[in-house]
């Protein structure tokens, strides 16, 4: 989503991360507000709805934990990223011609801060392992 926002809104990577973080935080807050506004039916239906909504919450939080624990997004640095909220990123790729094909070249590295927030400021459940 960060890459899409960068291109769509012509933002640098930090501004795009901040924008995406704000969208995620807003979605979380709307979810929690809507959970409070759920209608009440009979006892069995209320229990079933509670189990379903709790499952949705577990799914969201589980996805966040998986993102740090797997190597998909942060490589072997997931624990460090979770702790520091800083992601080391590669710069834009330059393409160079090699025979009839092209090869992306990457030089240097940079960092981006995830939301600029301490883990204590994350929505409930997101900061815990």
C-alpha positions as CSV (number, residue, x, y, z in Angstrom):
1,X,0.0,0.0,0.0
2,X,2.9,2.3,0.8
3,X,4.2,2.1,-2.8
4,X,0.8,2.7,-4.3
5,X,0.3,5.8,-2.1
6,X,3.8,7.1,-3.0
7,X,3.0,6.9,-6.7
8,X,-0.6,8.0,-6.5
9,X,-0.1,11.0,-4.3
10,X,3.6,11.8,-5.3
11,X,4.8,11.3,-1.7
12,X,8.2,10.3,-0.4
13,X,8.4,7.0,1.5
14,X,8.1,8.5,5.0
15,X,5.0,10.6,4.1
16,X,3.4,7.5,2.5
17,X,4.2,5.3,5.6
18,X,2.6,8.1,7.8
19,X,-0.4,8.2,5.6
20,X,-0.9,4.4,5.6
21,X,-0.4,4.3,9.3
22,X,-3.1,7.0,9.8
23,X,-5.5,5.0,7.6
24,X,-4.8,1.8,9.6
25,X,-5.2,3.6,12.9
26,X,-8.5,5.2,11.7
27,X,-9.8,1.8,10.6
28,X,-8.9,0.3,14.0
29,X,-10.7,3.1,15.8
30,X,-13.8,2.8,13.6
31,X,-13.8,-1.0,14.2
32,X,-13.7,-0.5,18.0
33,X,-16.4,2.2,17.9
34,X,-18.7,0.1,15.7
35,X,-18.1,-2.9,18.1
36,X,-19.6,-0.8,20.9
37,X,-22.7,0.1,18.7
38,X,-23.6,-3.5,17.9
39,X,-27.3,-4.2,18.3
40,X,-28.5,-6.8,20.8
41,X,-30.6,-9.7,19.7
42,X,-31.3,-12.8,21.8
43,X,-28.7,-14.4,24.1
44,X,-27.5,-17.0,21.6
45,X,-27.2,-14.5,18.7
46,X,-25.4,-12.0,20.9
47,X,-22.9,-14.7,21.9
48,X,-22.4,-15.8,18.3
49,X,-21.8,-12.2,17.2
50,X,-19.3,-11.7,20.1
51,X,-17.4,-14.8,19.0
52,X,-17.3,-13.6,15.4
53,X,-16.2,-10.1,16.2
54,X,-13.5,-11.4,18.6
55,X,-12.3,-13.6,15.8
56,X,-12.0,-10.6,13.5
57,X,-10.0,-8.9,16.2
58,X,-7.7,-11.9,16.7
59,X,-7.3,-12.1,12.9
60,X,-6.1,-8.5,12.6
61,X,-3.8,-8.7,15.6
62,X,-2.5,-12.1,14.5
63,X,-1.6,-10.6,11.1
64,X,0.4,-7.8,12.7
65,X,2.3,-10.4,14.8
66,X,2.9,-12.6,11.8
67,X,4.3,-9.6,9.9
68,X,7.0,-9.2,12.5
69,X,7.7,-12.9,13.1
70,X,7.9,-14.0,9.5
71,X,10.7,-12.8,7.3
72,X,8.3,-11.6,4.6
73,X,8.4,-7.8,5.3
74,X,11.4,-7.2,7.6
75,X,13.7,-10.1,6.8
76,X,15.5,-11.2,10.0
77,X,14.9,-7.8,11.6
78,X,11.3,-8.2,12.6
79,X,12.0,-8.1,16.4
80,X,14.2,-5.0,15.9
81,X,11.6,-3.3,13.8
82,X,8.9,-4.1,16.3
83,X,11.1,-2.6,19.1
84,X,12.4,0.5,17.4
85,X,9.6,1.2,14.8
86,X,12.4,1.9,12.3
87,X,12.6,0.0,9.0
88,X,15.8,-0.1,7.0
89,X,14.8,0.3,3.3
90,X,16.6,0.1,0.0
91,X,16.7,3.2,-2.2
92,X,14.9,3.5,-5.5
93,X,16.3,1.0,-8.0
94,X,18.1,2.1,-11.1
95,X,17.9,0.0,-14.2
96,X,21.0,-0.6,-16.3
97,X,21.2,-2.3,-19.7
98,X,23.1,-5.6,-19.8
99,X,23.0,-7.2,-23.3
100,X,19.3,-7.5,-24.3
101,X,18.0,-7.5,-20.7
102,X,17.9,-5.0,-17.9
103,X,19.0,-5.6,-14.3
104,X,17.9,-3.5,-11.4
105,X,20.8,-2.0,-9.4
106,X,20.4,-0.9,-5.7
107,X,22.9,1.3,-4.0
108,X,23.0,2.5,-0.4
109,X,20.2,2.2,2.1
110,X,17.9,4.4,4.1
111,X,15.4,4.2,7.0
112,X,11.7,4.9,7.5
113,X,9.9,5.3,10.8
114,X,6.7,3.3,11.2
115,X,4.2,5.9,12.3
116,X,6.7,7.6,14.5
117,X,5.0,6.0,17.5
118,X,6.3,4.1,20.4
119,X,4.9,0.6,20.9
120,X,3.0,1.9,23.9
121,X,1.0,4.2,21.6
122,X,-0.2,1.4,19.3
123,X,-3.8,0.3,19.4
124,X,-4.5,-2.3,22.0
125,X,-3.2,-5.8,21.0
126,X,-0.9,-4.5,18.2
127,X,2.2,-4.1,20.5
128,X,2.0,-7.4,22.3
129,X,3.8,-10.5,21.2
